[in-house]
């Protein structure tokens, strides 16, 4: 059978950047099959492209998707699972990544930035069918014509971590808005990767750090700086997607403005607990929670029977082994507007990864992983029948024992 020349449409192409946590749909049409084949499938390979020390290309197949077609000429694939595999081994705590960068902002008492570049990939399409005459399995790689050029390795574009919610996807009516670049310049105050409310200030502690997080067609940038200082935007250079391959610098000119970003924060006189978390856009940003008057330590003890040597005199026949030792705190967002309370629930409480600066309130504390759970399964942001301020309560458990 001759090479299949197929038509590919959907979410792909040079200059395109897509979130790996949202559907990335590729439509294939023009597939050709023998009329008498009893079995036919389409395979799509998603191949990641990285560059070695000598700038040589390293190709890694991160996804091998397939669909039985029943000799149909059209088929669609969602390749987002393969794009998530590209980022599966990313370590936020690696040298030069977001968590150490936030730590250095505390240590240096100045703004620090890190750039996480988007990762490149391309697509390969194959048709596979059983020849009814010979009974052999026949595999053919498909080609695609794009702007007059024939490709067997179809340019996919770049992918970044993060995604849209179902509600956000329901509001996207234009296909161009599926591209990450559609978010550019949508949130100049907190950065395009942030969903923090812009209508009222953010409450932070006296020694807290805050953040400006941005997502663009190039990748995701996180900037961390003490809320008490004013700094200008650090220079970011470098094209590598290695977290350690970044150029971070900062300066302090007292302007408290970052490329049009005017952080609106209220610094409280009491220390807050500082958190880092991965938001739904895939960026690491900050928030600060209030300590409630409650701290406990989880300890559990198990008793075991011992097999002792027989003796007339009584011997100890039980032993106990204790485990746990994790610290647990009760905390609160503090009194917030309805918009901020909803943000605390939908972003912070639903985040997949979080870190807290520990010891709490210590200027030399470091960010350690924590587990955060809502104080109640159903958290009320506001109730018009009650005259009360709005706050979101939660518990924080240190992920490290001892």
WONOR-V341597 format. One record per residue. PHI is phi in whole degrees, 0 to 359 (999 if undefined). OMEGA is omega as a letter, one per 20 degrees, with the letter a starting at -180 (* if undefined). Layout:
BEGIN
phi:PHI omega:OMEGA
phi:PHI omega:OMEGA
END
This chain:
BEGIN
phi:999 omega:a
phi:293 omega:r
phi:303 omega:r
phi:281 omega:r
phi:258 omega:a
phi:245 omega:r
phi:254 omega:a
phi:242 omega:r
phi:222 omega:r
phi:114 omega:a
phi:263 omega:r
phi:196 omega:r
phi:126 omega:r
phi:298 omega:a
phi:83 omega:r
phi:259 omega:r
phi:224 omega:a
phi:231 omega:r
phi:286 omega:a
phi:280 omega:a
phi:263 omega:r
phi:242 omega:r
phi:303 omega:r
phi:239 omega:a
phi:258 omega:r
phi:246 omega:r
phi:256 omega:r
phi:242 omega:r
phi:224 omega:r
phi:84 omega:r
phi:291 omega:a
phi:239 omega:a
phi:224 omega:r
phi:296 omega:a
phi:295 omega:a
phi:255 omega:r
phi:288 omega:a
phi:276 omega:a
phi:209 omega:r
phi:213 omega:r
phi:224 omega:r
phi:244 omega:r
phi:246 omega:r
phi:233 omega:r
phi:263 omega:r
phi:252 omega:a
phi:244 omega:r
phi:279 omega:r
phi:246 omega:r
phi:236 omega:a
phi:238 omega:a
phi:281 omega:a
phi:295 omega:r
phi:262 omega:a
phi:64 omega:r
phi:279 omega:a
phi:281 omega:r
phi:244 omega:a
phi:255 omega:r
phi:228 omega:r
phi:283 omega:a
phi:257 omega:r
phi:207 omega:r
phi:230 omega:a
phi:261 omega:r
phi:213 omega:r
phi:213 omega:r
phi:284 omega:a
phi:255 omega:a
phi:55 omega:r
phi:64 omega:r
phi:285 omega:a
phi:266 omega:a
phi:236 omega:r
phi:205 omega:a
phi:231 omega:r
phi:232 omega:r
phi:255 omega:a
phi:264 omega:a
phi:297 omega:r
phi:296 omega:r
phi:291 omega:r
phi:292 omega:r
phi:295 omega:r
phi:297 omega:r
phi:300 omega:a
phi:259 omega:a
phi:298 omega:a
phi:259 omega:r
phi:293 omega:a
phi:244 omega:r
phi:293 omega:a
phi:260 omega:r
phi:292 omega:r
phi:303 omega:r
phi:86 omega:r
phi:274 omega:a
phi:293 omega:a
phi:296 omega:r
phi:299 omega:r
phi:293 omega:r
phi:297 omega:r
phi:297 omega:a
phi:292 omega:r
phi:295 omega:r
phi:288 omega:a
phi:298 omega:a
phi:275 omega:a
phi:54 omega:a
phi:205 omega:a
phi:292 omega:r
phi:225 omega:a
phi:226 omega:r
phi:218 omega:r
phi:247 omega:r
phi:250 omega:a
phi:290 omega:r
phi:296 omega:a
phi:249 omega:a
phi:271 omega:r
phi:208 omega:r
phi:221 omega:a
phi:240 omega:r
phi:232 omega:a
phi:240 omega:r
phi:230 omega:r
phi:254 omega:r
phi:225 omega:a
phi:209 omega:r
phi:263 omega:r
phi:288 omega:a
phi:291 omega:a
phi:276 omega:a
phi:266 omega:a
phi:76 omega:a
phi:274 omega:r
phi:270 omega:a
phi:249 omega:r
phi:242 omega:r
phi:227 omega:r
phi:278 omega:a
phi:273 omega:r
phi:239 omega:a
phi:227 omega:r
phi:260 omega:r
phi:233 omega:r
phi:52 omega:r
phi:83 omega:r
phi:254 omega:a
phi:263 omega:a
phi:237 omega:r
phi:256 omega:r
phi:263 omega:a
phi:274 omega:a
phi:302 omega:r
phi:267 omega:a
phi:117 omega:r
phi:240 omega:r
phi:231 omega:r
phi:231 omega:r
phi:287 omega:r
phi:109 omega:a
phi:184 omega:r
phi:263 omega:r
phi:284 omega:r
phi:300 omega:r
phi:296 omega:r
phi:296 omega:r
phi:294 omega:r
phi:290 omega:a
phi:268 omega:a
phi:275 omega:a
phi:254 omega:a
phi:254 omega:a
phi:300 omega:a
phi:292 omega:a
phi:282 omega:r
phi:286 omega:r
phi:288 omega:a
phi:302 omega:a
phi:299 omega:r
phi:293 omega:r
phi:275 omega:a
phi:298 omega:r
phi:68 omega:r
phi:267 omega:a
phi:218 omega:a
phi:293 omega:a
phi:281 omega:a
phi:248 omega:a
phi:101 omega:a
phi:292 omega:r
phi:272 omega:a
phi:261 omega:r
phi:246 omega:r
phi:297 omega:r
phi:301 omega:a
phi:249 omega:a
phi:269 omega:a
phi:209 omega:a
phi:292 omega:r
phi:265 omega:r
phi:269 omega:r
phi:224 omega:r
phi:275 omega:a
phi:294 omega:a
phi:245 omega:a
phi:283 omega:r
phi:251 omega:r
phi:230 omega:a
phi:217 omega:r
phi:227 omega:a
phi:240 omega:a
phi:229 omega:r
phi:232 omega:a
phi:215 omega:r
phi:295 omega:a
phi:273 omega:a
phi:155 omega:a
phi:239 omega:a
phi:243 omega:r
phi:239 omega:r
phi:237 omega:a
phi:241 omega:a
phi:202 omega:r
phi:298 omega:a
phi:296 omega:a
phi:276 omega:a
phi:250 omega:r
phi:244 omega:a
phi:218 omega:r
phi:260 omega:a
phi:297 omega:r
phi:295 omega:r
phi:284 omega:r
phi:241 omega:r
phi:226 omega:r
phi:102 omega:a
phi:249 omega:a
phi:289 omega:r
phi:267 omega:r
phi:284 omega:a
phi:303 omega:a
phi:279 omega:a
phi:263 omega:r
phi:223 omega:r
phi:243 omega:a
phi:246 omega:r
phi:215 omega:a
phi:209 omega:r
phi:215 omega:a
phi:237 omega:r
phi:244 omega:r
phi:75 omega:a
phi:276 omega:a
phi:54 omega:a
phi:229 omega:a
phi:240 omega:r
phi:45 omega:a
phi:87 omega:r
phi:272 omega:r
phi:248 omega:a
phi:298 omega:a
phi:252 omega:a
phi:232 omega:r
phi:251 omega:r
phi:273 omega:a
phi:276 omega:a
phi:282 omega:a
phi:262 omega:r
phi:288 omega:r
phi:251 omega:r
phi:273 omega:a
phi:269 omega:a
phi:237 omega:r
phi:248 omega:r
phi:207 omega:r
phi:269 omega:a
phi:277 omega:a
phi:289 omega:r
phi:274 omega:r
phi:85 omega:a
phi:263 omega:r
phi:266 omega:r
phi:230 omega:a
phi:247 omega:r
phi:202 omega:a
phi:231 omega:a
phi:246 omega:r
phi:272 omega:r
phi:281 omega:r
phi:267 omega:a
phi:280 omega:a
phi:201 omega:r
phi:214 omega:r
phi:225 omega:r
phi:235 omega:r
phi:280 omega:r
phi:223 omega:r
phi:235 omega:a
phi:233 omega:r
phi:245 omega:r
phi:263 omega:r
phi:227 omega:r
phi:276 omega:r
phi:253 omega:r
phi:270 omega:a
phi:266 omega:r
phi:295 omega:a
phi:306 omega:a
phi:205 omega:r
phi:291 omega:a
phi:283 omega:a
phi:294 omega:r
phi:232 omega:r
phi:289 omega:a
phi:244 omega:r
phi:233 omega:r
phi:222 omega:a
phi:228 omega:r
phi:236 omega:a
phi:263 omega:r
phi:217 omega:a
phi:110 omega:a
phi:86 omega:r
phi:273 omega:r
phi:276 omega:a
phi:226 omega:a
phi:240 omega:r
phi:264 omega:a
phi:223 omega:a
phi:212 omega:r
phi:288 omega:a
phi:80 omega:a
phi:293 omega:a
phi:227 omega:r
phi:290 omega:r
phi:299 omega:a
phi:295 omega:r
phi:291 omega:r
phi:298 omega:r
phi:295 omega:r
phi:297 omega:r
phi:301 omega:a
phi:286 omega:a
phi:284 omega:a
phi:255 omega:a
phi:289 omega:a
phi:292 omega:a
phi:261 omega:r
phi:292 omega:a
phi:275 omega:a
phi:224 omega:a
phi:215 omega:r
phi:224 omega:r
phi:236 omega:r
phi:285 omega:a
phi:224 omega:i
phi:297 omega:a
phi:295 omega:r
phi:80 omega:a
phi:272 omega:a
phi:297 omega:r
phi:259 omega:a
phi:295 omega:r
phi:240 omega:a
phi:278 omega:a
phi:236 omega:a
phi:292 omega:r
phi:224 omega:r
phi:248 omega:a
phi:242 omega:r
phi:229 omega:r
phi:294 omega:r
phi:295 omega:r
phi:229 omega:r
phi:296 omega:r
phi:245 omega:a
phi:261 omega:a
phi:269 omega:r
phi:281 omega:r
phi:198 omega:r
phi:220 omega:a
phi:295 omega:a
phi:280 omega:a
phi:238 omega:r
phi:269 omega:a
phi:209 omega:r
phi:283 omega:a
phi:258 omega:r
phi:210 omega:a
phi:242 omega:a
phi:258 omega:a
phi:203 omega:r
phi:247 omega:a
phi:236 omega:r
phi:245 omega:r
phi:293 omega:a
phi:285 omega:a
phi:253 omega:r
phi:274 omega:r
phi:97 omega:*
END
